Amino acid sequence: AFKKSKNLQDVFSRLITIVSQGYFQPNTGGDSIPEAEGEMSDLVGDEPLFKALYNMFLDSGGVFRLSFGPKCFIVVSDPLAVRHILKDNPNNFDKGVLAEILKPIMGKGLIPADLETWKVRRKAVIPGFHKAYLDCMVDLFARCTERTVEKMEGVCEQENRTLDMETEFLNVALDIIGLGIFNYDFGSVNKESPVIKSVYGVLKEAEHRSTTYIPYWNLPLADVFVPRQREFKKDIGIINDVLDELILVAQQTQQEEDMEALQNRDYKNVKDPSLLRFLVDMRGEDSTAKQLRDDLMTMLIAGHETTGAVLTWALHCLVQNPDEMALVMEEIDRVLGDRRPTFEDIKEMKRVRMVIAESLRLYPQPPILIRRALGDDTLPGGIGGDPDGYSIGKGTDLFISVWNLHRSPQIWKDADEFRPSRFDEAIDPIGPWGGYDGKNSGLYPNESAYNFAYLPFGGGPRKCLGDQFALMEAVIALAMMLRRFEFSTKAGFEPGMKTGATIHTANGLFMDISRRELEGTEDVQGVKQMVAK
Ligand code: HEM
């Protein structure tokens, strides 16, 4: 039986090698780059792709090449080489394979957009994430989290007090992104609907595509004959209809008073504070433009799963590390108590912010960034690499492994350990990398402070534009839940890991929850008073 399965594996790997020829670019120079031992088929096992690449990184260094047949791609895990691609020479790279995968879903939205489209759209969208908008979002994050807290209160009344927290985090993140970006209440914490089903269907398809080396969806009539493609076509149609309708309504319901309030950044008097309202009212976006819909769709997908995943792994890490859990709870009780959180509280809850930052180091979302060189270039050799660097040709496909960067034993002490306080410690500069510059002053330790060894939200001009939004959302959701509940897992439970666009658990994040016995609060029972406040 073993021999038979081995033969099957060989046939499968050969098939993959042949078909993927059409997908990645031809070998385009880079002959001096160290070649990793391995085959494309090594990457198609039970193990997530980024884990297979980690072992190769340990053997082959911060810049290595993986060839299959006449094609290859370069895996970059070195801070200097990454800084070159993302920040020093970003105009020489586009999203390559990723853009091809995401085009049917996000069109020319910000993530897959080519450089020309991206320049115009980034300029149009970024002013929407201004301070007054983010301040207003803090309240929204809290209100949406209260729904989950309320649901958890109900679960605490039941005999079976086990809940899949990964699902709950994804639901709260979906409700927040819907309301914050286009004022649509998915209400997914408490119900299921065809639209929610379609959002998850499209997400699943996006993930399936990013982990499948055979672009079968490009085959003629695939959306007629392949059942999952038929399903995908239906799902994307449902979401597009909702978005088109929301854009139209936003334009038809423009109100003078709202325009004035928006103009003055007076969000207390704005009925609909969503980003869409800002784009339509303040930037005069054309409601018929497919581009606006593509950008909304991009933000729906980019801002939902990522935040859900960060919360999932943060809770997992805390439950595995009771000392860290105790420290973080002490901070939440001291700073927040039962108040609805404010922006000032987020600033005060430094330990919660560091927990989110450390979770993003150990479980970066996404674990791999994808680029394709638009012209010939030279990548820095980086730590332990060739000091003259490595030349690459036009068309080279690059995988930036954020997972490898964040777990590099050359950079991080006890790289696999969950230790949020590491962001308060100085790191010794190693070799040409240059290390931590000590300017860790914002809401989270960013890529500049760590000279591109730490990339929680990417870096350079294509850095995440929802970074503050996401960080604040995660801090509030986590703090409000930890204030009310204790979490534990059954002995021996392992969430496991699965990769798509983000890192998921393989088995869910099943937690037993119970109400905390809170000293100094009359409302030990729970949420009612908190909601009233
Ligand atoms: C881009 C991470 C939340 C919107 C990115 C990139 C990363 C990232 C790493 C860079 C991708 C690349 O260079 O290839 C995250 C994480 C989040 C998060 C970890 C949550 C914890 C959000 C939210 C939004 C958002 C809430 C929207 C409100 C975007 C957009 C881009 C992007 C539009 C493309 C930016 C551009 O190309 O100009 N994100 N993101 N993200 N993210 Fe996020």
Boltz pocket constraint, residues with backbone or C-beta under 6 A from the ligand:
constraints:
  - pocket:
      binder: B
      contacts: [[A, 110], [A, 111], [A, 118], [A, 122], [A, 181], [A, 298], [A, 299], [A, 302], [A, 303], [A, 304], [A, 306], [A, 307], [A, 310], [A, 364], [A, 365], [A, 366], [A, 369], [A, 370], [A, 455], [A, 456], [A, 457], [A, 458], [A, 459], [A, 461], [A, 462], [A, 463], [A, 464], [A, 465], [A, 466], [A, 467], [A, 469], [A, 470], [A, 471]]
      max_distance: 6.0
